[in-house]
């Protein structure tokens, strides 16, 4: 059994699908029913005893630095590539902290803190089993090990969510693979998740951390935000 010692929160993106709201406020700092999205993530980490937290920022980065004063043990890391590269750059700049870490996005709302529990048996992603189809990334699992992943989804399998854990060995490997893709191959327009799932799957034997769909909400756009908090209705053109 492995244990998470630290967390990396991805918070560098534009959040363009939530424009015009995100023209002034970075998406993770948008309040939903009075609470910033990133606060639900940090609070859930704290409830699981995880206080060493690295927040990777880029777009409107100045608005994040107050988090270092609000939360003891939290450090902000600047991603200078955020506006020219995909999110592989965000994990690249935080690559020294991947070992025994949980990696997650700052623009989601955690409703069930138990899904961030620090103990885990295999590196891999929090996932929800779907048997009625999805167009999100979908993993196939045999004997507890991920055997394949589809970017375009499918009918039955484990839908991948933006919460993953990495033990020391896999963390070291992921750092090496990130550096190879980012530095050597200059492959900078991919998701960081592509590195383990598609670029170098032979380096890993990932598992899944089962959860329920209602445990976390990933708000992709303005319509979904309005569904959760009607006070934003005025932003809809």
Buried (B, 14 or more C-beta within 10 A) or exposed (E): EBEBBBBBBBBBBBBEBBEEBBEEBBBBBBEBEEEBBBBBBBBBBBEBEBBBBBBBBBBBBEBBEEBBEEBEBBEBBBBEBBEEBBBBBBBBBBBEBBBBBBBBBBBBBBEEBEBBBBEBEBBBBBBBBBEEEBEBBBBBBEEEBBEEBBBEBBEEBBBBBBBBBBBBEBBEBBBBBBBBBBEEEEBBEBBBBBBBBEBBBEEBBBBBBEBEEEBBBBBEEBEEBBEEBEEBEEBEE
